[in-house]
Amino acid sequence: MKKNKFSKNWIIQQKRDIFYKQSKIQGYRSRSAFKLIEINKKFKFIKSKSHLLDLGAFPGGWSQVASKLITAGKILSVDIKEMNKLEKVTFMKGNIDDGNFCKKIHKYFDKKIDVVISDMAANTTGNKSLDSHRSGQLCINAMNLAKEILKKDGVFLSKTFMGSSFFEVQENAKKYFEKVALYKPLASKSESKELYIFCRGISIL
């Protein structure tokens, strides 16, 4: 009974959320689309000719935003969950922890790319410390792939969380990239510990 009450309250809260409502009105697959729209307005990193890799793409909100901005580049969306097709977007199902799958990503682009974005987060267990650590590790894994596939002036953007692994994420970013900034978009819920780390320019090759 308690679980049903919680689920009902969560649904009500979602329906009251302005970004949730706007995602339905504007046809985006997730409210997180507005996070990427806001971050891109601030940092202006997705261009019309960008070659972009979207990690943890399901259900496709970020890929939708990218497809509206990129007219002459390539977009590859990756997730362990199957994603419905999007115009101008290629989807690959797989895990970036798999070296062979990463080779397929490299082969698809066949050259260094402009942008890697990641909105990945670990499935929650109820243990906030563990969840934060696992999500931080996903960010680090995405960053490791990004530094291999990005151009010298490329951009890496990823979700991360304040918690046990946050400083490791930040230190790795400062080691691998020339510019590192943290940003919390308005579409992020105020009670959430999520942040987005924006990195530009590979500092090691």
C-alpha positions in Angstrom: 0.0 0.0 0.0 2.8 2.3 1.0 4.6 1.6 -2.3 1.5 2.4 -4.4 1.0 5.7 -2.5 4.7 6.6 -3.3 4.2 5.7 -7.0 1.0 7.8 -7.2 2.7 10.8 -5.6 5.7 10.5 -8.0 3.3 10.5 -11.0 1.4 13.6 -9.6 4.8 15.4 -9.1 5.9 14.5 -12.6 2.6 15.9 -14.1 3.0 19.1 -12.2 6.6 19.6 -13.4 6.8 22.3 -16.0 9.6 20.6 -17.9 7.7 17.3 -18.0 4.7 19.2 -19.4 6.8 21.0 -22.0 8.5 17.7 -23.1 5.0 16.4 -23.9 3.9 19.6 -25.6 7.1 19.8 -27.7 7.3 16.1 -28.5 10.6 15.4 -26.6 11.0 11.9 -25.3 12.2 13.1 -21.9 12.3 16.2 -19.8 16.1 16.0 -19.8 16.0 17.4 -23.3 15.7 20.8 -21.8 18.9 20.2 -19.8 20.9 19.8 -23.0 19.1 22.8 -24.6 20.1 25.0 -21.7 23.7 23.7 -21.5 24.2 24.2 -25.2 22.9 27.7 -25.0 25.5 28.5 -22.4 28.5 26.8 -23.9 27.5 26.7 -27.6 29.2 23.5 -28.5 26.8 21.6 -30.8 27.3 22.9 -34.3 25.5 22.2 -37.6 28.4 20.0 -38.8 29.2 18.3 -35.5 29.9 14.6 -35.3 28.4 13.6 -32.0 28.2 10.5 -29.8 25.3 10.2 -27.3 26.0 7.7 -24.5 23.2 6.4 -22.4 20.8 7.8 -25.0 17.6 6.0 -24.1 14.8 7.1 -24.5 16.3 9.6 -26.9 15.7 13.1 -25.6 19.2 14.3 -26.0 19.5 12.7 -29.4 16.4 14.6 -30.4 17.9 17.9 -29.4 21.1 17.1 -31.2 19.2 16.1 -34.4 17.5 19.5 -34.5 20.9 21.3 -34.3 23.1 19.0 -36.5 22.2 19.3 -40.2 25.4 18.1 -41.9 27.2 16.0 -39.3 26.6 12.5 -37.8 24.9 11.4 -34.6 25.4 8.0 -33.0 23.3 7.1 -30.0 24.3 4.2 -27.7 22.5 2.5 -24.9 22.2 -1.0 -23.3 18.4 -0.5 -23.8 16.8 -0.6 -27.3 15.8 2.8 -28.4 13.0 3.7 -30.9 14.3 5.1 -34.2 14.9 8.8 -34.7 15.4 10.6 -38.0 19.1 11.5 -38.7 20.2 9.4 -35.8 22.0 6.0 -35.9 21.5 3.7 -32.9 23.8 1.0 -31.5 22.8 -1.3 -28.7 25.7 -2.1 -26.4 27.9 -1.4 -23.4 30.9 0.9 -23.5 32.6 -1.4 -21.0 32.9 -3.9 -23.8 36.2 -3.2 -25.8 34.8 -4.8 -29.0 31.7 -2.6 -28.8 33.9 0.5 -28.4 35.8 -0.5 -31.6 32.4 -0.5 -33.4 31.9 3.1 -32.3 35.3 4.1 -33.6 34.6 2.3 -36.8 31.3 4.1 -37.3 32.8 7.5 -37.2 36.1 6.4 -38.8 37.8 9.6 -37.5 38.1 11.8 -34.4 34.8 13.5 -33.5 33.6 16.8 -32.1 31.3 16.0 -29.2 30.6 13.2 -26.7 27.6 13.7 -24.4 26.5 11.3 -21.6 23.3 11.4 -19.5 24.0 8.0 -18.0 23.1 7.2 -14.5 23.2 3.9 -12.6 19.9 2.2 -11.6 19.1 3.2 -8.1 19.4 0.7 -5.2 18.2 2.9 -2.4 21.7 3.3 -1.1 22.6 6.9 -2.0 26.3 6.4 -1.4 26.5 3.3 -3.6 24.3 4.9 -6.3 26.5 8.0 -6.4 29.6 5.9 -6.7 28.2 3.8 -9.5 27.0 6.8 -11.4 30.4 8.4 -10.9 32.1 5.4 -12.4 29.8 5.6 -15.5 30.9 9.2 -15.9 34.6 8.1 -15.7 34.0 5.3 -18.2 32.4 7.8 -20.6 35.3 10.2 -20.1 37.8 7.5 -20.9 36.1 6.8 -24.2 35.7 10.5 -24.9 39.5 11.3 -24.6 40.2 8.5 -27.1 37.6 9.5 -29.7 37.5 13.3 -29.5 39.4 15.8 -31.6 42.0 18.0 -29.9 39.4 20.8 -29.4 36.5 18.4 -28.8 33.8 18.6 -26.0 32.8 16.1 -23.4 29.6 16.7 -21.4 28.4 14.3 -18.8 26.0 13.9 -15.9 27.7 13.4 -12.5 26.6 13.5 -8.9 27.8 15.1 -5.7 29.1 12.2 -3.6 31.9 9.8 -2.9 33.2 9.7 -6.5 32.7 13.3 -7.4 36.2 14.5 -6.7 37.7 11.6 -8.7 35.5 12.6 -11.7 36.6 16.2 -11.3 40.3 15.3 -11.0 40.2 13.1 -14.0 38.5 15.8 -16.0 41.2 18.4 -15.1 43.9 15.9 -16.0 42.4 15.1 -19.4 40.9 18.4 -20.5 42.1 22.0 -20.8 38.8 23.6 -19.7 36.4 22.1 -17.1 33.2 23.7 -15.8 30.4 22.5 -13.6 26.8 23.5 -14.4 23.4 22.7 -12.9 20.6 23.5 -15.4 17.2 24.8 -14.3 15.6 21.6 -15.6 17.6 19.6 -12.9 15.3 19.2 -9.9 16.5 21.4 -7.0 16.6 18.4 -4.6 18.7 16.4 -7.0 22.5 16.1 -6.4 23.1 15.8 -10.2 25.5 18.2 -11.9 26.8 18.3 -15.4 30.5 18.5 -16.1 31.5 20.3 -19.3 35.0 19.6 -20.7 36.6 21.2 -23.7 40.0 20.6 -25.4 42.1 17.4 -24.9 45.1 18.1 -22.8 46.8 14.7 -23.3 46.9 12.6 -26.4 
